């Protein structure tokens, strides 16, 4: 029994070390983009695109959708552009926007575009009056 436990422990250590090395290999160069500031309303894209729902009266639903895993985005009404948050550090892309759901914000970061999709790697987000 003791040798099985020791073998299991050794296997866990080896797999854990292998996973750490695999993560290091995962790092890659970022595409670049342009530093910019954008202003807009934080929306959940499921309801915004699928149901045409947004605004303060929709905030509780949007928060529930975001907590369920639906992506948030920043909608710039002036340019009719939807920006998806891009998480280059492999963390939850919604995290920096959760406190601003269905509110106007000013966001600083790096804007990237590919296949007609615009994204922003958020550096700073703040309420916009």
N, C-alpha and C positions, 0 to 999 in steps of 0.2 A: 504494500500500500504506500509506504514511504517513498519508494523509488518511482511510483506512478505520479505522486505529487511533485517530486523533484523534476521529473521529465516534463510534466505539465508546466511547471514554473519556467523551466529553460525554454520551452516552446513559446510561452508568452513573451519572454524577454527577447527572443530572436525575432518574433513577428512584430513586436513593438519597435525594435530597432530598424527592422526592414521598412516599416511604415514611415518612420521618421526620415529615412533616406529617400523613400519614394516621394515624400512631401517636398524635400529639397529639390528633387528633380522636376517637380511640378512648376517651380518658379519660371516665369517667362517674361519677355519684354512687353511693355505696354505699347499700344498703338500710337500714343501721342494724343494730339488734339489741341484745342486752343483754350487758354484761360479766359473765362468770361463770367459775367454776372447776369443772371436771368431773374425775372420776376414772374410770378404766376400763382395759381391756386393748386394746392396739393389735392389730388383726386385719386380714388382707387379706379384702376382702369377697367375692371370688370363692369362696374355700374356706369362709369362714364361713357365707355364705348358701347357696352351691351344694352344699357337701359336709358341712356341719355340723362342720368341722374348725377347731380352734384349740388354743392352749395351747403350752407350752414344747416338746413333742415335734413340733410342727408348724412351729416357727420357721424352719427352713431352707427348707421349701416356701413359706411365706408370704413370705420374703425374695425367693425366686426369682420368685414371682408379682408382687411389687411392682416388682422390677427389670424385669419384662416389661411393665409398664404398668398392672397392676391397681391400683385404688385401695385405700389403707389407710383405716381408720376407727378410732374409739375406741368400744368397747362398754362401756357402763355397765350392769353386771349388776344392780345394785340397782333401776334404773328400767327395765331391758330396752330401753334406748335406744341406737341406733347413730348416732354423730356423724361425718359426713364432714368432712375438713379442707377449708376453703375458702381459696383463695389469691387474695386481692384484689389482690395485686401481679403477678398473671399469671405466677407462677413455679410450679415443680413442687409441688403440694399435699402430696405424700408426703415431701418432703425433711426436714421437721422431725420426722417420726415414724420415719424409717428406722433410727435407732439404738435404737429401743424396740420393735421388732416382737415380738409375742406376750409383751410385758411389761406390768405395770401402771404407769400413769402418772397424774400430776396435770397437767392442762392449763389454762392461763389464756388467755382470749381473748374474742372476741365471738361469742355464739351467735345464729344466725339460723335461721328456719324458713319454709319455703314448700312448699306442696303436700305436706304431711305428711313432708317431708324436713328433718332437722336437720343443720346444719353449724356449724362453728366456725372462725373466723379465728384461728389460733393465734398468740399473742404469746409464750408461754413453755410449755415442756414439760419435765418432770423425772420421774425415777423415783419411784414411790410404793411405800412399804413396807406 
